Amino acid sequence: MSDVLKALGDILEERKGASADSSYVASLYHKGLNKILEKVGEEATETILAAKDAERSGENSDVIYETADLWFHTLVALAQLGERPEAVINELARRFNMSGLEEKASRTEK
């Protein structure tokens, strides 16, 4: 799994130098962070709606598709800010062996 995220991180970084008309990601970078975040919000809403539909129908393919879009656009936002997917993987790894309650409490102490 991390190989996919590393490869995606490499592609996202590569697209930063591309012209806006050469790729979708390059066009997002050229439009700036606000446009990228708008897409994150749009994909989050679509993921929520797909999850609600999946709960009723028992069919998860749409929620998986929308979650992939959400993750992708979130990774574009992180790349715009100079971060790679590995930073998120490292943060998730840091949280192993820590209860969710402990993790939440550690955020409020900062």
All heavy atoms as an XYZ file, in Angstrom:
850
protein
N       0.827     -1.197      0.000
C       0.000      0.000      0.000
C       0.866      1.255      0.000
O       0.581      2.189     -0.722
C      -0.945      0.003      1.193
C      -1.776      1.263      1.249
S      -3.071      1.317      2.469
C      -2.246      0.957      3.961
N       1.913      1.269      0.810
C       2.731      2.471      0.853
C       3.440      2.715     -0.475
O       3.779      3.857     -0.777
C       3.728      2.405      2.008
O       4.603      1.314      1.834
N       3.660      1.660     -1.270
C       4.249      1.848     -2.597
C       3.329      2.685     -3.482
O       3.795      3.535     -4.234
C       4.518      0.502     -3.271
C       5.641     -0.277     -2.617
O       6.432      0.323     -1.861
O       5.721     -1.489     -2.863
N       2.030      2.442     -3.382
C       1.063      3.215     -4.164
C       1.095      4.679     -3.731
O       1.121      5.589     -4.558
C      -0.363      2.628     -4.014
C      -1.406      3.545     -4.625
C      -0.434      1.246     -4.630
N       1.109      4.897     -2.421
C       1.130      6.271     -1.925
C       2.432      6.982     -2.273
O       2.425      8.163     -2.607
C       0.886      6.296     -0.421
C      -0.527      5.922      0.004
C      -0.617      5.841      1.518
C      -1.547      6.907     -0.540
N       3.558      6.264     -2.203
C       4.833      6.874     -2.580
C       4.829      7.245     -4.062
O       5.235      8.349     -4.428
C       6.000      5.944     -2.281
C       7.338      6.596     -2.607
C       8.495      5.670     -2.412
C       9.821      6.294     -2.752
N       9.854      7.155     -3.910
N       4.351      6.345     -4.901
C       4.289      6.619     -6.341
C       3.366      7.799     -6.615
O       3.690      8.671     -7.430
C       3.822      5.383     -7.097
N       2.227      7.838     -5.937
C       1.309      8.964     -6.109
C       1.964     10.267     -5.648
O       1.853     11.288     -6.316
C       0.005      8.709     -5.362
C      -1.050      9.802     -5.467
C      -1.392     10.135     -6.920
C      -2.301      9.393     -4.708
N       2.675     10.216     -4.521
C       3.391     11.404     -4.049
C       4.400     11.898     -5.062
O       4.540     13.111     -5.281
N       5.101     10.961     -5.714
C       6.071     11.336     -6.752
C       5.372     12.016     -7.925
O       5.849     13.034     -8.440
C       6.833     10.108     -7.242
C       7.759      9.513     -6.190
O       8.061     10.192     -5.183
O       8.170      8.344     -6.381
N       4.247     11.466     -8.336
C       3.499     12.047     -9.457
C       2.979     13.431     -9.093
O       3.078     14.380     -9.890
C       2.347     11.125     -9.888
C       2.901      9.857    -10.521
C       1.388     11.839    -10.839
C       1.880      8.749    -10.709
N       2.434     13.569     -7.892
C       1.914     14.871     -7.471
C       3.029     15.916     -7.443
O       2.820     17.071     -7.833
C       1.237     14.775     -6.103
C      -0.035     13.933     -6.056
C      -0.567     13.854     -4.630
C      -1.098     14.476     -7.001
N       4.206     15.519     -6.995
C       5.342     16.443     -6.963
C       5.764     16.821     -8.382
O       6.026     17.987     -8.675
C       6.504     15.797     -6.201
C       7.592     16.754     -5.830
C       7.134     17.870     -4.913
O       6.246     17.665     -4.066
O       7.676     18.988     -5.060
N       5.788     15.843     -9.258
C       6.164     16.065    -10.653
C       5.202     17.048    -11.342
O       5.623     17.892    -12.116
C       6.147     14.718    -11.376
C       6.453     14.743    -12.836
C       6.285     13.350    -13.414
O       7.001     12.435    -12.971
O       5.409     13.182    -14.294
N       3.935     16.937    -11.030
C       2.923     17.782    -11.667
C       3.030     19.253    -11.268
O       2.504     20.126    -11.934
C       1.510     17.291    -11.350
C       1.167     15.922    -11.898
C       1.122     15.902    -13.424
N       0.487     14.730    -13.945
C       1.087     13.570    -14.200
N       2.365     13.421    -13.943
N       0.415     12.552    -14.683
N       3.732     19.530    -10.171
C       3.897     20.928     -9.745
C       4.593     21.760    -10.817
O       4.320     22.942    -10.944
C       4.692     21.014     -8.445
C       3.899     20.616     -7.232
C       4.750     20.781     -5.985
C       3.967     20.460     -4.739
N       4.785     20.614     -3.530
N       5.467     21.125    -11.579
C       6.201     21.843    -12.610
C       5.544     21.798    -13.978
O       6.068     22.359    -14.935
N       4.393     21.168    -14.081
C       3.729     21.006    -15.384
C       2.846     22.216    -15.687
O       2.424     22.938    -14.784
C       2.895     19.726    -15.383
N       2.557     22.400    -16.959
C       1.661     23.488    -17.338
C       0.225     23.115    -16.989
O      -0.136     21.940    -16.971
C       1.787     23.805    -18.828
O       1.311     22.720    -19.593
N      -0.569     24.133    -16.727
C      -1.948     23.927    -16.259
C      -2.787     23.152    -17.256
O      -3.725     22.458    -16.862
C      -2.597     25.262    -15.948
N      -2.479     23.247    -18.533
C      -3.288     22.544    -19.530
C      -2.780     21.131    -19.827
O      -3.361     20.423    -20.640
C      -3.391     23.358    -20.819
C      -2.049     23.655    -21.461
O      -1.007     23.360    -20.854
O      -2.054     24.211    -22.575
N      -1.733     20.703    -19.110
C      -1.176     19.377    -19.378
C      -1.733     18.291    -18.472
O      -1.658     17.114    -18.811
C       0.350     19.407    -19.246
O       0.729     19.611    -17.898
N      -2.280     18.663    -17.304
C      -2.839     17.652    -16.409
C      -3.835     18.291    -15.450
O      -3.760     19.489    -15.162
C      -1.741     16.944    -15.602
O      -1.364     17.682    -14.457
N      -4.735     17.465    -14.954
C      -5.739     17.926    -13.996
C      -5.072     18.439    -12.722
O      -5.423     19.498    -12.207
C      -6.700     16.773    -13.684
C      -7.665     17.071    -12.576
C      -8.683     18.001    -12.747
C      -7.549     16.436    -11.346
C      -9.573     18.284    -11.725
C      -8.439     16.707    -10.320
C      -9.440     17.633    -10.514
O     -10.317     17.918     -9.508
N      -4.085     17.697    -12.208
C      -3.418     18.103    -10.978
C      -2.679     19.415    -11.176
O      -2.759     20.314    -10.326
C      -2.468     16.988    -10.473
C      -1.615     17.467     -9.315
C      -3.268     15.758    -10.075
N      -1.993     19.564    -12.291
C      -1.295     20.825    -12.570
C      -2.286     21.978    -12.624
O      -2.005     23.072    -12.116
C      -0.517     20.720    -13.878
N      -3.464     21.738    -13.186
C      -4.466     22.820    -13.248
C      -4.943     23.188    -11.839
O      -5.175     24.363    -11.559
C      -5.650     22.424    -14.136
O      -6.468     21.446    -13.520
N      -5.059     22.205    -10.958
C      -5.427     22.514     -9.569
C      -4.336     23.338     -8.894
O      -4.634     24.319     -8.208
C      -5.680     21.230     -8.771
C      -6.971     20.479     -9.053
C      -6.996     19.174     -8.266
C      -8.183     21.323     -8.707
N      -3.085     22.936     -9.067
C      -1.986     23.698     -8.473
C      -2.008     25.148     -8.953
O      -1.800     26.060     -8.161
C      -0.634     23.076     -8.824
C      -0.299     21.801     -8.101
C       0.384     20.788     -8.760
C      -0.629     21.592     -6.769
C       0.727     19.612     -8.112
C      -0.302     20.418     -6.115
C       0.377     19.439     -6.796
O       0.714     18.281     -6.153
N      -2.255     25.343    -10.223
C      -2.258     26.699    -10.777
C      -3.433     27.519    -10.259
O      -3.330     28.748    -10.170
C      -2.242     26.657    -12.310
C      -0.905     26.285    -12.870
N       0.129     27.185    -13.029
C      -0.411     25.087    -13.268
C       1.185     26.572    -13.515
N       0.878     25.290    -13.675
N      -4.514     26.859     -9.908
C      -5.676     27.579     -9.361
C      -5.489     27.915     -7.887
O      -6.186     28.776     -7.362
C      -6.948     26.755     -9.564
C      -7.355     26.659    -11.023
C      -8.538     25.732    -11.202
C      -8.841     25.548    -12.687
N      -9.870     24.521    -12.907
N      -4.596     27.213     -7.211
C      -4.255     27.539     -5.837
C      -4.965     26.693     -4.794
O      -5.855     25.891     -5.086
N      -4.546     26.909     -3.554
C      -5.013     26.105     -2.439
C      -6.520     26.198     -2.237
O      -7.165     25.191     -1.952
C      -4.283     26.489     -1.148
C      -4.603     25.634      0.075
C      -4.238     24.168     -0.152
C      -3.890     26.177      1.300
N      -7.096     27.375     -2.388
C      -8.540     27.495     -2.171
C      -9.332     26.595     -3.108
O     -10.305     25.967     -2.689
C      -9.005     28.945     -2.303
C      -8.647     29.771     -1.094
O      -8.308     29.258     -0.033
N      -8.729     31.080     -1.248
N      -8.938     26.505     -4.367
C      -9.629     25.630     -5.322
C      -9.430     24.162     -4.943
O     -10.365     23.361     -5.020
C      -9.135     25.886     -6.748
C      -9.837     25.052     -7.790
C     -11.329     25.330     -7.818
C     -12.007     24.546     -8.919
N     -13.446     24.759     -8.914
N      -8.225     23.834     -4.519
C      -7.953     22.451     -4.108
C      -8.817     22.092     -2.909
O      -9.438     21.023     -2.869
C      -6.456     22.263     -3.791
C      -5.604     22.479     -5.052
C      -6.198     20.874     -3.196
C      -4.119     22.616     -4.784
N      -8.907     22.991     -1.940
C      -9.718     22.733     -0.749
C     -11.202     22.661     -1.084
O     -11.946     21.890     -0.466
C      -9.454     23.798      0.311
C      -8.037     23.795      0.872
C      -7.842     24.962      1.833
C      -7.694     22.469      1.519
N     -11.626     23.429     -2.075
C     -13.014     23.331     -2.544
C     -13.291     21.917     -3.048
O     -14.341     21.333     -2.766
C     -13.233     24.355     -3.655
C     -14.615     24.397     -4.225
C     -14.704     25.425     -5.349
O     -14.394     26.613     -5.112
O     -15.069     25.033     -6.473
N     -12.329     21.358     -3.785
C     -12.474     19.985     -4.274
C     -12.477     18.990     -3.118
O     -13.250     18.030     -3.138
C     -11.349     19.636     -5.264
C     -11.461     20.326     -6.604
C     -12.718     19.954     -7.342
C     -12.792     18.489     -7.695
N     -14.030     18.083     -8.374
N     -11.657     19.206     -2.096
C     -11.660     18.323     -0.924
C     -13.046     18.339     -0.281
O     -13.606     17.289      0.040
C     -10.568     18.733      0.093
C     -10.721     17.961      1.402
C      -9.172     18.520     -0.494
N     -13.604     19.527     -0.113
C     -14.937     19.643      0.477
C     -15.999     18.955     -0.357
O     -16.879     18.259      0.168
N     -15.922     19.146     -1.663
C     -16.875     18.505     -2.581
C     -16.782     16.991     -2.475
O     -17.808     16.298     -2.380
C     -16.565     18.963     -4.005
C     -17.377     18.319     -5.088
C     -16.882     18.740     -6.474
O     -16.576     19.931     -6.680
O     -16.802     17.851     -7.343
N     -15.556     16.478     -2.462
C     -15.368     15.026     -2.387
C     -15.783     14.482     -1.021
O     -16.307     13.366     -0.938
C     -13.922     14.654     -2.718
C     -13.478     15.015     -4.129
C     -14.315     14.424     -5.236
O     -15.045     13.426     -5.016
O     -14.259     14.958     -6.356
N     -15.576     15.257      0.036
C     -16.019     14.824      1.370
C     -17.533     14.673      1.393
O     -18.065     13.675      1.905
C     -15.554     15.810      2.432
N     -18.231     15.639      0.815
C     -19.692     15.565      0.755
C     -20.144     14.358     -0.054
O     -21.052     13.623      0.364
C     -20.266     16.861      0.158
O     -19.876     17.961      0.995
C     -21.778     16.812      0.038
N     -19.506     14.124     -1.199
C     -19.868     12.978     -2.032
C     -19.585     11.656     -1.315
O     -20.355     10.695     -1.454
C     -19.132     13.050     -3.368
C     -19.644     14.190     -4.243
C     -18.855     14.382     -5.519
O     -17.905     13.609     -5.784
O     -19.181     15.325     -6.270
N     -18.512     11.621     -0.513
C     -18.199     10.419      0.249
C     -19.264     10.155      1.310
O     -19.712      9.010      1.502
C     -16.805     10.538      0.898
O     -15.838     10.733     -0.140
C     -16.446      9.302      1.706
N     -19.680     11.205      1.986
C     -20.732     11.082      3.003
C     -22.018     10.552      2.381
O     -22.642      9.615      2.899
C     -20.979     12.435      3.698
C     -19.770     12.804      4.568
C     -22.269     12.409      4.519
C     -19.748     14.254      5.018
N     -22.421     11.140      1.265
C     -23.654     10.703      0.598
C     -23.548      9.259      0.115
O     -24.499      8.482      0.252
C     -23.989     11.639     -0.558
C     -24.331     13.080     -0.165
C     -24.484     13.954     -1.404
C     -25.575     13.130      0.701
N     -22.394      8.903     -0.420
C     -22.199      7.523     -0.888
C     -22.236      6.541      0.277
O     -22.769      5.430      0.145
C     -20.881      7.406     -1.652
N     -21.691      6.927      1.424
C     -21.724      6.049      2.599
C     -23.159      5.842      3.078
O     -23.538      4.723      3.443
C     -20.857      6.622      3.715
N     -23.941      6.919      3.081
C     -25.343      6.792      3.477
C     -26.094      5.872      2.510
O     -26.885      5.034      2.938
C     -26.019      8.163      3.543
C     -25.460      9.100      4.603
C     -25.578      8.550      6.009
C     -27.005      8.647      6.488
N     -27.182      8.111      7.848
N     -25.838      6.022      1.211
C     -26.462      5.148      0.216
C     -26.014      3.700      0.410
O     -26.823      2.774      0.294
C     -26.119      5.607     -1.205
C     -26.811      6.900     -1.593
O     -27.765      7.325     -0.893
O     -26.389      7.505     -2.606
N     -24.722      3.507      0.716
C     -24.193      2.154      0.898
C     -24.821      1.482      2.114
O     -25.082      0.278      2.092
C     -22.669      2.203      1.057
N     -25.075      2.269      3.136
C     -25.706      1.702      4.328
C     -27.088      1.142      3.991
O     -27.479      0.084      4.468
C     -25.818      2.768      5.417
C     -26.424      2.253      6.706
C     -26.523      3.320      7.774
O     -26.991      4.444      7.461
O     -26.151      3.023      8.918
N     -27.808      1.858      3.142
C     -29.150      1.406      2.740
C     -29.097      0.239      1.757
O     -29.863     -0.708      1.873
C     -29.935      2.566      2.121
C     -30.480      3.554      3.124
C     -31.452      4.538      2.493
N     -30.827      5.377      1.470
C     -30.167      6.517      1.722
N     -30.038      6.941      2.949
N     -29.645      7.223      0.743
N     -28.189      0.342      0.780
C     -28.176     -0.648     -0.301
C     -27.309     -1.872     -0.016
O     -27.505     -2.914     -0.628
C     -27.690      0.007     -1.595
O     -26.293      0.291     -1.522
N     -26.328     -1.718      0.856
C     -25.386     -2.809      1.098
C     -24.305     -2.909      0.033
O     -23.479     -3.812      0.062
N     -24.290     -1.984     -0.903
C     -23.307     -1.961     -1.999
C     -22.299     -0.846     -1.721
O     -22.674      0.319     -1.638
C     -24.031     -1.718     -3.334
C     -23.142     -1.453     -4.517
C     -22.058     -2.494     -4.717
O     -22.377     -3.697     -4.738
O     -20.896     -2.090     -4.856
N     -21.025     -1.198     -1.604
C     -19.992     -0.244     -1.188
C     -19.141      0.329     -2.311
O     -18.259      1.150     -2.048
C     -19.069     -0.908     -0.165
C     -19.781     -1.204      1.126
O     -20.755     -0.548      1.489
N     -19.296     -2.210      1.830
N     -19.364     -0.066     -3.554
C     -18.464      0.368     -4.628
C     -18.421      1.890     -4.783
O     -17.347      2.457     -5.000
C     -18.827     -0.301     -5.949
O     -20.143      0.041     -6.346
N     -19.560      2.562     -4.654
C     -19.561      4.028     -4.803
C     -18.833      4.721     -3.660
O     -18.118      5.702     -3.878
C     -20.990      4.571     -4.912
C     -21.630      4.282     -6.261
O     -20.901      3.893     -7.207
O     -22.861      4.436     -6.372
N     -18.989      4.221     -2.450
C     -18.296      4.851     -1.326
C     -16.787      4.632     -1.426
O     -15.995      5.508     -1.070
C     -18.867      4.428      0.046
C     -18.501      3.012      0.421
C     -18.429      5.393      1.134
N     -16.374      3.508     -1.948
C     -14.939      3.270     -2.173
C     -14.415      4.231     -3.232
O     -13.355      4.857     -3.065
C     -14.684      1.800     -2.559
C     -14.971      0.903     -1.347
C     -13.259      1.590     -3.076
C     -15.056     -0.569     -1.671
N     -15.147      4.395     -4.315
C     -14.756      5.309     -5.386
C     -14.650      6.747     -4.861
O     -13.664      7.447     -5.119
C     -15.793      5.222     -6.519
C     -15.487      6.106     -7.689
C     -14.699      5.644     -8.734
C     -15.982      7.405     -7.755
C     -14.417      6.462     -9.820
C     -15.699      8.225     -8.837
C     -14.916      7.752     -9.864
O     -14.621      8.560    -10.927
N     -15.653      7.176     -4.116
C     -15.659      8.549     -3.598
C     -14.574      8.752     -2.543
O     -13.973      9.829     -2.460
C     -17.031      8.923     -3.044
C     -18.138      8.966     -4.082
C     -17.917      9.958     -5.213
O     -17.074     10.878     -5.086
O     -18.592      9.817     -6.252
N     -14.307      7.723     -1.741
C     -13.234      7.824     -0.761
C     -11.893      7.974     -1.459
O     -11.036      8.754     -1.023
C     -13.238      6.604      0.184
O     -14.493      6.558      0.869
C     -12.114      6.675      1.198
N     -11.697      7.258     -2.553
C     -10.462      7.405     -3.338
C     -10.325      8.835     -3.842
O      -9.233      9.419     -3.782
C     -10.439      6.411     -4.496
N     -11.419      9.416     -4.335
C     -11.383     10.823     -4.773
C     -11.038     11.755     -3.619
O     -10.249     12.695     -3.774
C     -12.736     11.247     -5.368
C     -12.942     10.758     -6.787
O     -11.998     10.208     -7.391
O     -14.069     10.949     -7.291
N     -11.623     11.497     -2.454
C     -11.355     12.332     -1.273
C      -9.894     12.228     -0.868
O      -9.230     13.248     -0.637
C     -12.277     11.917     -0.127
C     -12.050     12.617      1.214
C     -12.207     14.132      1.090
C     -13.012     12.057      2.256
N      -9.392     11.021     -0.770
C      -7.984     10.844     -0.411
C      -7.080     11.528     -1.424
O      -6.125     12.209     -1.060
C      -7.632      9.365     -0.338
C      -8.176      8.633      0.845
C      -9.142      9.034      1.728
C      -7.791      7.333      1.264
N      -9.377      8.053      2.659
C      -8.564      6.995      2.396
C      -6.888      6.396      0.775
C      -8.434      5.782      3.066
C      -6.768      5.188      1.431
C      -7.526      4.888      2.567
N      -7.390     11.347     -2.700
C      -6.570     11.935     -3.759
C      -6.499     13.453     -3.619
O      -5.418     14.043     -3.615
C      -7.130     11.552     -5.138
C      -6.404     12.216     -6.262
C      -5.203     11.704     -6.717
C      -6.914     13.358     -6.865
C      -4.518     12.322     -7.751
C      -6.237     13.981     -7.896
C      -5.034     13.459     -8.345
N      -7.655     14.091     -3.500
C      -7.666     15.548     -3.419
C      -7.034     16.055     -2.125
O      -6.408     17.118     -2.101
C      -9.081     16.088     -3.627
C      -9.506     15.995     -5.051
N     -10.149     14.880     -5.559
C      -9.364     16.855     -6.085
C     -10.374     15.068     -6.840
N      -9.905     16.255     -7.190
N      -7.156     15.272     -1.048
C      -6.482     15.628      0.197
C      -4.965     15.553      0.015
O      -4.228     16.426      0.497
C      -6.935     14.696      1.341
O      -8.353     14.810      1.484
C      -6.274     15.060      2.650
N      -4.496     14.551     -0.705
C      -3.062     14.440     -0.977
C      -2.571     15.573     -1.875
O      -1.447     16.056     -1.713
C      -2.735     13.075     -1.581
C      -2.893     11.902     -0.621
C      -2.725     10.580     -1.364
C      -1.928     11.999      0.548
N      -3.408     16.025     -2.803
C      -3.048     17.188     -3.629
C      -2.900     18.417     -2.732
O      -1.944     19.196     -2.879
C      -4.088     17.431     -4.749
C      -3.800     18.741     -5.483
C      -4.113     16.271     -5.733
N      -3.825     18.599     -1.787
C      -3.746     19.731     -0.860
C      -2.458     19.655     -0.040
O      -1.755     20.668      0.123
C      -4.969     19.764      0.053
N      -2.148     18.482      0.481
C      -0.914     18.328      1.249
C       0.312     18.620      0.392
O       1.259     19.276      0.850
C      -0.826     16.923      1.841
C      -1.752     16.651      3.021
C      -1.764     15.171      3.355
C      -1.340     17.467      4.226
N       0.311     18.144     -0.846
C       1.435     18.393     -1.750
C       1.580     19.887     -2.021
O       2.704     20.411     -2.070
C       1.255     17.626     -3.059
N       0.466     20.582     -2.176
C       0.499     22.027     -2.388
C       1.186     22.719     -1.200
O       1.847     23.737     -1.360
C      -0.923     22.565     -2.577
C      -1.040     24.056     -2.729
C      -0.620     24.574     -4.092
O      -0.209     23.819     -4.968
N      -0.729     25.873     -4.280
N       1.029     22.135     -0.023
C       1.618     22.691      1.197
C       3.020     22.141      1.482
O       3.592     22.410      2.529
C       0.692     22.408      2.389
C      -0.673     23.086      2.299
C      -1.607     22.538      3.370
C      -0.536     24.603      2.420
N       3.525     21.336      0.545
C       4.888     20.831      0.686
C       5.022     19.527      1.448
O       6.126     19.161      1.852
N       3.918     18.826      1.639
C       3.955     17.556      2.366
C       3.724     16.387      1.418
O       3.060     16.523      0.408
C       2.895     17.531      3.470
C       3.126     18.536      4.562
C       4.348     18.246      5.426
O       4.855     17.105      5.397
O       4.795     19.170      6.119
N       4.250     15.241      1.803
C       4.096     14.021      1.025
C       3.166     13.054      1.756
O       2.977     13.179      2.963
C       5.459     13.375      0.787
C       6.342     14.208     -0.154
C       7.567     13.446     -0.587
N       7.299     12.091     -1.038
C       7.075     11.739     -2.303
N       7.067     12.639     -3.255
N       6.865     10.468     -2.620
N       2.634     12.053      1.045
C       1.752     11.071      1.685
C       2.411     10.355      2.866
O       1.743     10.001      3.834
C       1.439     10.077      0.563
C       1.649     10.834     -0.688
C       2.732     11.830     -0.390
N       3.718     10.174      2.807
C       4.429      9.490      3.880
C       4.257     10.201      5.221
O       4.290      9.558      6.281
C       5.925      9.366      3.545
C       6.219      8.455      2.382
C       6.189      9.141      1.012
O       5.708     10.290      0.883
O       6.651      8.512      0.047
N       4.050     11.513      5.198
C       3.847     12.251      6.450
C       2.578     11.775      7.152
O       2.539     11.654      8.380
C       3.786     13.753      6.179
N       1.542     11.476      6.377
C       0.288     10.984      6.951
C       0.479      9.555      7.453
O       0.016      9.204      8.550
C      -0.865     11.073      5.931
C      -2.152     10.498      6.509
C      -1.072     12.510      5.478
N       1.167      8.729      6.685
C       1.448      7.355      7.105
C       2.249      7.370      8.409
O       1.956      6.609      9.341
C       2.219      6.580      6.002
C       1.378      6.463      4.729
C       2.685      5.221      6.510
C       0.091      5.699      4.901
N       3.235      8.251      8.489
C       4.036      8.344      9.712
C       3.186      8.784     10.902
O       3.374      8.286     12.021
C       5.206      9.304      9.516
C       6.237      8.767      8.548
O       6.309      7.561      8.291
N       7.029      9.653      7.980
N       2.268      9.700     10.691
C       1.392     10.140     11.772
C       0.471      9.008     12.222
O       0.257      8.809     13.423
C       0.574     11.361     11.353
C      -0.448     11.822     12.372
C       0.112     12.182     13.751
O       1.323     12.459     13.868
O      -0.668     12.163     14.722
N      -0.066      8.261     11.270
C      -0.904      7.114     11.645
C      -0.091      6.081     12.415
O      -0.563      5.532     13.409
C      -1.537      6.493     10.396
C      -2.617      7.343      9.726
C      -2.994      6.728      8.384
C      -3.833      7.496     10.617
N       1.140      5.837     11.975
C       2.004      4.878     12.669
C       2.299      5.350     14.088
O       2.345      4.542     15.021
C       3.301      4.679     11.887
N       2.478      6.647     14.272
C       2.750      7.201     15.597
C       1.602      6.907     16.561
O       1.799      6.723     17.758
C       2.957      8.713     15.493
C       3.317      9.387     16.814
C       3.285     10.902     16.692
N       1.944     11.431     16.573
C       1.083     11.614     17.583
N       1.412     11.266     18.809
N      -0.124     12.109     17.368
N       0.407      6.818     16.024
C      -0.778      6.627     16.856
C      -1.029      5.175     17.262
O      -1.897      4.914     18.079
C      -2.014      7.155     16.135
C      -1.950      8.647     15.923
C      -3.166      9.120     15.199
N      -3.062     10.522     14.845
C      -4.065     11.221     14.336
N      -5.238     10.639     14.131
N      -3.885     12.492     14.028
N      -0.274      4.226     16.692
C      -0.422      2.835     17.103
C      -0.104      2.717     18.585
O       0.744      3.431     19.111
C       0.511      1.919     16.292
C      -0.104      1.448     15.008
C      -0.065      2.237     13.879
C      -0.721      0.217     14.938
C      -0.629      1.822     12.695
C      -1.297     -0.219     13.754
C      -1.254      0.587     12.636
N      -0.781      1.811     19.230
C      -0.611      1.569     20.666
C      -0.984      2.779     21.514
O      -0.517      2.927     22.637
C       0.824      1.105     20.988
C       1.152     -0.191     20.300
O       0.340     -1.111     20.271
N       2.328     -0.267     19.718
N      -1.797      3.648     20.962
C      -2.304      4.803     21.693
C      -3.813      4.790     21.507
O      -4.294      4.686     20.384
C      -1.717      6.095     21.109
C      -2.222      7.361     21.758
S      -1.652      8.871     20.915
C       0.100      8.812     21.181
N      -4.537      4.896     22.581
C      -5.987      4.899     22.426
C      -6.421      6.197     21.756
O      -5.712      7.218     21.810
C      -6.678      4.767     23.787
O      -6.686      6.013     24.470
N      -7.564      6.162     21.134
C      -8.116      7.373     20.529
C      -8.320      8.472     21.551
O      -8.144      9.653     21.252
N      -8.669      8.088     22.763
C      -8.842      9.081     23.824
C      -7.514      9.737     24.196
O      -7.450     10.955     24.388
C      -9.481      8.435     25.057
C     -10.900      7.894     24.855
C     -11.362      7.153     26.093
C     -11.858      9.009     24.478
N      -6.447      8.932     24.246
C      -5.115      9.493     24.519
C      -4.682     10.435     23.410
O      -4.139     11.510     23.671
C      -4.074      8.377     24.618
C      -4.111      7.551     25.867
C      -3.071      6.447     25.791
O      -3.181      5.585     24.893
O      -2.164      6.461     26.630
N      -4.897     10.011     22.160
C      -4.489     10.834     21.021
C      -5.225     12.165     21.038
O      -4.624     13.216     20.847
C      -4.744     10.080     19.708
C      -4.065     10.703     18.504
C      -4.772     11.930     17.978
O      -6.011     11.954     18.008
O      -4.090     12.869     17.526
N      -6.513     12.126     21.285
C      -7.302     13.355     21.323
C      -6.824     14.260     22.454
O      -6.691     15.471     22.273
C      -8.792     13.027     21.468
C      -9.670     14.244     21.333
C     -11.129     13.876     21.311
C     -11.958     15.143     21.135
N     -13.375     14.864     21.074
N      -6.562     13.700     23.608
C      -6.076     14.493     24.748
C      -4.719     15.123     24.433
O      -4.455     16.257     24.824
C      -5.981     13.622     25.991
N      -3.864     14.416     23.681
C      -2.548     14.955     23.359
C      -2.659     16.169     22.439
O      -1.805     17.054     22.478
C      -1.664     13.890     22.723
O      -2.035     13.623     21.385
N      -3.698     16.225     21.631
C      -3.901     17.388     20.743
C      -4.288     18.626     21.532
O      -3.886     19.727     21.190
C      -4.969     17.100     19.699
C      -4.475     16.203     18.593
C      -5.506     16.076     17.519
N      -6.448     15.035     17.899
C      -7.687     14.945     17.471
N      -8.179     15.850     16.664
N      -8.459     13.950     17.852
N      -5.070     18.465     22.590
C      -5.516     19.628     23.343
C      -4.428     20.167     24.249
O      -4.484     21.311     24.666
C      -6.774     19.290     24.181
O      -6.479     18.203     25.040
C      -7.952     18.941     23.293
N      -3.418     19.338     24.549
C      -2.310     19.775     25.394
C      -1.305     20.614     24.636
O      -0.522     21.320     25.238
C      -1.596     18.553     25.989
C      -2.462     17.774     26.968
C      -1.839     16.451     27.364
O      -0.710     16.160     26.925
O      -2.495     15.699     28.099
N      -1.307     20.563     23.322
C      -0.304     21.282     22.509
C      -0.575     22.750     22.460
O      -1.576     23.293     22.518
C      -0.258     20.713     21.092
C       0.305     19.320     21.062
C       0.344     18.803     19.652
C       0.822     17.373     19.624
N       0.825     16.795     18.328
